[in-house]
């Protein structure tokens, strides 16, 4: 980078001084973040509804739900690049004024979602016992059977789930968080009503819980596609070129690496807990559901960060990109502290909402203390995640996640070999999140994500 002319403030200095005036970014952040909160909460609300309702059937069933959810969330996590990559790439292209390229990427992303969804459906439908067994060595036969039943039915909802991921990413890319909020919020209500009627009204058990979610997923995907058709029109017609499909997968490669590394940690904790029996597994499923719900609530501001950063980087506005990013980090940290305090103060009562089993309830309340303790760090982590994804700093983000997983693995091995309790397993997860926090904070402070942005207009 060449020296700045005399009397001209370098861009980095302008960026850092501009962060003192943050209030100009509050309205656009909140305009995206508030509806994005409802959008992001929709999927975990499905999981929470399933968990709360199935827990009333029995501990073996909710343990089985935990095993099936681990499989589904692993696949969902691996495919999340479809949403984040779409928001980042399409948002930067729209910011650069290249609407045709944005529409071309959108069509290819939807087709990629269908193709990858069919792959996931095949695995879940053909080998559910094998997939559930990966996470449930120590679970009872009843818990494994419940997990297989839930996963087998859920296989039919994988394609619409991935289509909805892309649809939400596309709407966020054009700074529209309201449409996915309305669609997914309605879907959450439909899912809850169906589940209560089928499980409690007709006594159909855990399979009916899965079926209600599948029906809802198809409903949501159909509505998403209708909304996209109104926006993109005939640009969605026809099959994409092979090169466009390759572009979607290639652009999502670093995000896929990031997600795999993340699943090493979260899948690893399920595997470790699954060896300890049904009570630990049931409590872990409940605590993890709440952790995910709170974390994705924090991700509302991260979604705003992703969309705004993509647009501002696409426009070449580094000063405003960093000023807005600083504000997002502060807001997410404040929200995280409040959420952590609420969980801490209501741990016993909250645990009682999910289960009547005294042993599961006591252990769940204990794990909620871990959930509360991790919230502040999570606030900063999720904000940084959205900012770096929006800027297209995906390769570095993938490397940092692999580094955090490399820190987690030896800690997890020690915990497993020593037979330490479930609290230590959650401690290993905290080490993983701390490693993420350190690496991402370093990258953000270094400024490389905004000083050397990716190309924004060409595929």
Buried (B, 14 or more C-beta within 10 A) or exposed (E): EEEEEEEEEEBBEBBBEBBEEBEEBEEBBBBBBBBBBBBBBBBBBBBBBBBBBBBEBBBBBBBBBBBBBBBBBBBBBBBBBBBBBBBBBBBBBBBBEBBEBBBBBBBBBBBBBBEBBEBBBEBBBEEBBEBBBBBBEBBBEBBBBBBBBBBBBBBBBBBBBBBBBBBBBBBBBBBBBBBBBBBBBBBBEBBBEBBBEBBEEEEBBBBBBBBBBBBBBBBBBBBBBEBBEEBBEEBBEEEBEEEBBBBBBEBBBBBBBBBBBBBBBBBBBBBBBBBBBBBBBBBBBBBBBBBBBBBBBBBBBBBBBBBBBBBBBBBEBBBBBBBBBBBBBBBBBEBBEEBBEBBBEBBEEBBEEBBEBEBBBEBBBBBBBBBBBBBBBBBBBBBBBBBBBBBBBBBBBBBBBBBBBEBBBEBBEEBBEEEBBBEBBBBBBBBBBBBBBBBBBEBBEEBBBBEEBBEBEEB
